[in-house]
Amino acid sequence: MSKSTRGPIASPSGFTLVELMMAMAISLLAMLAIVAAYLGQNRSFVTQQHVVDAQQTARAAMFMLTDDIRMAGSNGGNLSAGRLPFTQAQANNFTFQWQLPGQAVPQRVTYAFCNPNGGANDSLCRTIADNNGNIINTETIASNIEALEFFYTTGQGSVPSTVTPTDSNQVTAVQVSLLARAAGSDPNFHDANTYTPASGSANWSGNWPAGIANPPNDNFHRRLVIENVVCRNLVN
C-alpha cells in the first residue's frame, strides 16, 4: 500500500477582519486630526484677516487726518484777519483753513462723519471748500469708522483741554480718537472691550453710535487709535 505524502497547508494570504478594522480606525483618526488642523488654521486666518482689516482702516484714516491737521493754517503768519487755522471745532467734526503752495486763496477743510451709501453715519469724510464755503470736493477717507472724537488743547488758561472750545482760534493741538471696525463679523470672537477716547467720556462726548453698547458684546473686531497732533501753523 502506497503512503500519501502531503506538505503543510499554506496559510491564506491577506489581512484579517480585526487588522482591517484597526487600519480603518487609525486612518479615520488621522483624517480627523488633519481636518481639525485645517479648521483651526482657517479660523486663525479669518480672525487675522478681520484684525488686519480693522487695523489698516484705523491707521490709514489716522495718517491722513493727522497729516492734514499739521498743515492747518499753513502760511498762517501771512494770513489776513479772519483766516484762522480752525474755524469750527466740535467733538465729532472740525473745519480749518490752509493755503498750500500754489494756491491763490485759502481753502476750508472739514473732517466729519458721513454716510456716502445712505443709512447711519459710518464713514469719515473730508470736504474741501473755497474760502466762501462753496464745496470743491468731498471724499470718503475711510469706511467702517464706528466712533470719532476730537479733544482740543487750547490756550484758554483754566480750560486746557475740551471737546467744545469757545474760541476755535485758540486751539493749539488736537487729540484724535478713532475707532475702526472690521467689515465682517467673526463668529469665533466676542468683543467685550470697553473703548474710551482721549476725553475719558464713555459715550464719546455723545458721539457713540446709537444701538451699540460700550462694550459692544458682538462679533466684530475693532481697533482704537488715539494720537495727539500739535498744530504747526498758528495765527498770532
C-alpha positions in Angstrom: 0.0 0.0 0.0 1.3 3.3 -1.0 1.5 6.1 1.6 0.3 9.5 0.5 2.6 12.4 1.4 1.2 15.9 1.8 3.0 19.0 2.6 2.0 21.6 5.2 -1.2 23.6 4.4 -0.3 27.2 3.5 -2.0 30.0 5.4 -4.5 32.1 3.4 -2.9 35.4 2.3 -4.3 38.9 3.2 -5.5 40.7 6.3 -7.8 39.5 9.0 -11.0 41.4 9.8 -9.5 42.7 13.0 -6.5 44.1 11.2 -8.7 45.8 8.6 -10.8 47.4 11.3 -7.7 48.6 13.2 -6.3 50.1 10.0 -9.5 51.9 9.2 -9.7 53.3 12.8 -6.2 54.6 12.5 -6.9 56.2 9.1 -10.0 57.8 10.5 -8.2 59.3 13.4 -5.5 60.6 11.1 -8.1 62.2 8.8 -9.9 63.8 11.8 -6.6 65.2 13.0 -5.9 66.7 9.6 -9.5 68.2 9.3 -9.2 69.7 12.9 -5.8 71.2 12.0 -7.2 72.7 8.8 -10.3 74.1 10.5 -8.1 75.6 13.2 -5.8 77.2 10.7 -8.8 78.5 8.7 -10.3 80.1 11.8 -6.9 81.7 12.6 -6.6 83.0 9.1 -10.2 84.5 9.1 -9.5 86.1 12.5 -6.3 87.7 11.4 -8.0 89.0 8.3 -10.6 90.8 10.4 -7.9 92.1 12.7 -5.8 93.4 9.8 -8.9 94.9 8.2 -9.7 97.0 11.3 -6.0 98.0 11.9 -5.5 99.1 8.3 -8.7 101.1 8.3 -7.7 102.9 11.6 -4.1 103.6 10.6 -4.9 104.8 7.1 -7.6 107.2 8.3 -5.5 108.4 11.2 -2.4 109.0 9.0 -4.3 111.2 6.5 -6.2 113.0 9.2 -3.3 113.9 11.4 -1.2 114.9 8.4 -3.8 117.4 7.4 -4.2 118.7 11.0 -0.5 119.5 11.0 -1.0 121.6 7.9 -3.9 123.6 9.4 -3.3 127.3 9.0 -0.4 126.7 6.6 1.2 130.1 5.9 -0.6 131.2 9.0 1.9 134.1 9.6 0.8 135.6 6.2 -2.9 135.0 6.5 -5.0 138.2 6.8 -7.5 138.7 9.6 -10.4 136.2 9.7 -8.3 133.4 8.1 -8.0 131.2 11.1 -6.4 127.8 11.4 -9.7 126.4 13.0 -13.0 127.9 12.0 -15.1 125.2 13.7 -14.0 122.8 16.4 -16.5 120.3 17.8 -16.4 116.9 19.3 -17.1 115.0 16.1 -16.2 117.4 13.3 -13.8 120.3 12.7 -13.0 122.8 10.0 -9.7 124.6 9.5 -8.2 126.6 6.7 -4.9 126.3 4.8 -3.2 127.9 1.9 -0.9 125.3 0.3 1.9 126.2 -2.1 0.4 127.2 -5.5 -3.0 128.1 -4.1 -4.0 131.7 -4.7 -6.5 131.8 -1.8 -7.1 129.7 1.4 -9.3 126.6 1.4 -11.5 125.3 4.1 -11.0 121.6 5.1 -13.7 119.8 7.1 -13.5 116.3 8.6 -16.7 114.8 9.8 -18.8 111.6 9.9 -20.8 110.9 6.7 -23.0 108.2 5.1 -21.9 108.0 1.4 -24.1 104.9 0.9 -27.1 106.1 2.9 -28.2 104.9 6.4 -26.2 105.5 9.5 -23.0 107.6 9.6 -20.2 105.0 9.4 -17.5 106.7 7.3 -15.0 109.5 7.7 -15.2 112.1 5.0 -13.1 115.1 4.1 -14.7 118.1 2.4 -12.7 120.9 0.8 -14.4 124.2 0.0 -13.3 127.6 -1.1 -13.0 130.5 1.3 -16.7 131.3 0.8 -17.8 127.8 1.7 -18.5 126.6 -1.8 -17.7 122.9 -1.9 -14.9 121.9 -4.2 -14.6 118.2 -3.4 -15.9 115.6 -0.9 -14.2 112.2 -0.5 -14.6 109.2 1.8 -11.4 108.8 3.7 -12.4 105.5 5.4 -15.4 103.3 5.9 -16.4 101.3 9.0 -15.4 104.1 11.3 -17.6 103.5 14.3 -16.7 106.4 16.6 -14.7 109.6 16.3 -13.8 112.3 18.8 -11.6 115.5 18.7 -10.3 116.6 22.0 -8.8 120.1 21.7 -5.9 121.7 23.7 -6.4 125.4 23.9 -4.6 128.4 25.3 -7.6 129.5 27.4 -6.0 129.1 30.8 -8.3 127.2 33.1 -9.7 125.1 30.3 -6.6 123.5 28.6 -8.5 120.6 27.0 -12.1 120.3 25.8 -14.3 118.9 23.1 -16.1 122.2 22.7 -13.6 125.1 22.7 -15.3 128.5 22.9 -12.8 130.1 20.6 -11.6 127.7 17.8 -8.7 130.1 17.1 -7.2 129.2 20.5 -6.7 125.6 19.5 -3.0 124.6 19.6 -3.3 120.8 19.5 -5.8 118.0 18.9 -6.1 114.5 20.3 -7.9 112.4 17.8 -9.6 109.2 18.9 -10.8 107.0 16.2 -12.5 103.6 16.5 -12.5 101.4 13.4 -14.5 98.2 12.9 -13.8 95.2 10.7 -16.1 95.0 7.7 -17.3 91.4 8.6 -18.2 89.7 11.8 -16.2 86.8 13.3 -18.3 84.0 14.8 -15.3 82.8 16.8 -14.8 86.2 18.5 -16.7 88.1 21.2 -15.9 91.8 21.7 -16.2 92.6 25.4 -13.8 95.5 25.4 -14.7 99.0 26.5 -13.5 101.8 24.3 -12.6 105.1 25.9 -11.5 108.2 23.9 -9.0 110.8 25.0 -11.6 112.8 26.9 -12.5 109.8 29.0 -16.1 110.0 28.1 -17.7 106.5 27.9 -20.2 107.8 25.3 -17.5 109.6 23.3 -19.0 113.0 24.2 -22.3 111.9 22.8 -20.8 110.5 19.6 -21.1 106.8 20.4 -23.3 105.1 17.7 -26.9 104.5 18.7 -28.0 100.9 19.2 -24.5 99.7 20.2 -23.4 99.2 23.8 -19.9 100.0 25.1 -18.6 97.3 25.4 -20.3 96.2 22.2 -20.6 92.5 23.1 -20.8 91.4 19.5 -18.6 89.5 17.0 -16.8 92.4 15.3 -13.1 93.1 15.7 -12.3 96.8 16.5 -9.2 98.9 16.8 -9.0 102.1 18.8 -6.3 104.6 17.8 -5.5 107.8 19.8 -3.0 110.3 18.6 -2.0 113.8 19.7 -1.3 116.3 16.9 0.3 119.6 17.5 -0.7 122.4 15.1 2.4 123.7 13.4 1.0 126.8 11.8 -0.7 129.2 14.2 -2.1 132.7 13.7 -0.6 135.1 16.2 
